[in-house]
């Protein structure tokens, strides 16, 4: 018997997002911020948004910030980049409600806590795939606007 994802088959998941911080150029005699501080600031801004801006179909149960900021060398840009991770524990009404989190550039990992097993009817799979297409199209449109205005 297939369960419909549009019913109240809530999913509990943990999603890891790593927020990227890049060095800001120095202005005159005043130095820019270190990349780890930039990443921490971006993480704090995003946490404030998650706490204060509701997402339809999703309840944020917990935000873990105990993961340390880490740095890596970006060979493409030839500079150091820092990442500040958070782990969101979310309760979603259905799997499609998680797409705005999964489509993000910062997305790194997802762990499904509950349910242990989920079944989809044909219609639900079609609707999910269409929703993925919509989210991806919106994401690419935002990227085009972002990079075409610079």
C-alpha positions in Angstrom: 0.0 0.0 0.0 1.6 3.3 -1.1 1.5 6.3 1.2 0.7 9.7 -0.4 3.3 12.4 0.2 0.6 15.0 0.2 -1.0 13.5 3.4 0.4 14.3 6.8 3.3 11.8 6.4 5.8 14.1 8.1 9.5 13.7 7.6 12.1 14.5 10.2 15.5 15.2 8.7 18.8 16.7 9.5 20.3 18.9 6.8 23.9 20.2 6.9 24.6 23.6 5.2 28.1 25.0 5.0 28.1 28.8 4.5 31.1 30.1 2.5 33.2 33.0 3.5 35.7 34.6 1.2 38.3 37.3 2.0 37.1 40.9 1.4 39.6 43.2 -0.3 41.5 45.6 1.9 40.5 49.3 1.7 43.3 51.8 2.1 45.1 51.1 5.4 42.3 49.2 6.9 42.5 45.4 6.6 39.7 43.1 5.4 38.2 40.5 7.6 39.8 37.0 7.9 37.8 34.4 5.9 36.8 32.5 9.0 35.2 35.6 10.5 33.4 36.3 7.2 32.0 32.8 7.2 30.9 33.1 10.8 29.1 36.3 10.1 27.3 34.8 7.1 26.3 31.8 9.2 24.9 34.1 11.9 22.9 36.0 9.3 21.4 32.8 7.9 20.6 31.5 11.4 18.6 34.7 12.1 16.7 34.2 8.8 15.9 30.6 9.6 14.7 31.6 13.1 12.6 34.5 11.9 11.4 33.8 8.4 8.9 30.8 8.1 9.2 28.3 5.3 5.9 26.9 4.1 5.5 23.3 5.1 8.6 23.2 7.2 9.1 23.5 11.0 12.7 24.1 12.1 13.1 22.0 15.3 16.8 22.8 16.0 19.8 24.6 14.7 23.2 23.2 15.7 26.2 25.5 15.3 28.7 23.5 17.3 30.6 22.5 14.2 33.9 24.4 13.8 34.6 26.7 10.9 37.1 25.1 8.5 39.2 26.5 5.7 40.3 25.1 2.3 42.3 26.4 -0.6 40.3 27.4 -3.6 42.5 26.5 -6.5 40.1 28.2 -9.0 40.3 31.6 -7.4 43.8 31.0 -5.8 42.8 32.0 -2.3 41.7 30.6 1.0 37.9 30.0 1.6 36.3 29.3 4.9 33.1 27.3 5.6 30.8 27.7 8.6 28.5 24.7 8.9 25.1 24.4 10.6 22.9 21.4 11.0 19.2 22.0 10.8 16.7 19.5 12.2 13.5 20.0 10.2 10.0 18.5 10.2 8.5 18.7 6.7 4.9 18.0 5.7 6.2 16.1 2.6 9.4 15.5 0.7 8.8 18.3 -1.7 8.8 20.9 1.1 12.5 20.1 1.6 13.6 21.1 -1.9 14.3 24.8 -1.0 16.9 23.5 1.4 18.4 20.8 -0.8 18.7 23.0 -3.9 20.8 25.6 -2.0 24.5 25.9 -2.9 25.4 25.5 0.8 23.7 22.0 1.0 26.2 19.3 1.9 24.3 16.4 3.5 20.9 15.1 4.5 20.0 12.4 7.1 16.4 11.1 7.2 15.4 10.5 10.9 11.8 9.5 10.3 10.0 7.7 8.8 12.3 4.7 8.3 10.6 3.9 5.1 8.5 6.0 2.6 6.4 4.8 -0.3 5.3 6.9 -3.3 2.4 6.6 -5.6 3.0 7.3 -9.3 1.3 10.7 -9.1 3.5 11.6 -6.1 6.7 10.8 -8.0 5.5 12.9 -11.0 4.6 15.8 -8.7 7.9 15.6 -6.9 9.9 15.6 -10.1 7.9 18.6 -11.4 8.6 20.4 -8.1 12.3 19.7 -8.5 12.2 21.1 -12.0 10.4 24.2 -10.8 12.9 24.8 -7.9 15.9 24.3 -10.2 14.5 26.7 -12.8 13.9 29.3 -10.1 17.4 28.8 -8.8 19.0 29.2 -12.2 16.9 32.3 -12.8 18.2 33.8 -9.6 21.7 33.0 -10.5 21.4 34.6 -13.9 20.0 37.8 -12.4 22.7 37.8 -9.8 25.6 37.5 -12.2 24.1 39.6 -15.0 23.6 42.6 -12.8 27.3 42.8 -11.8 
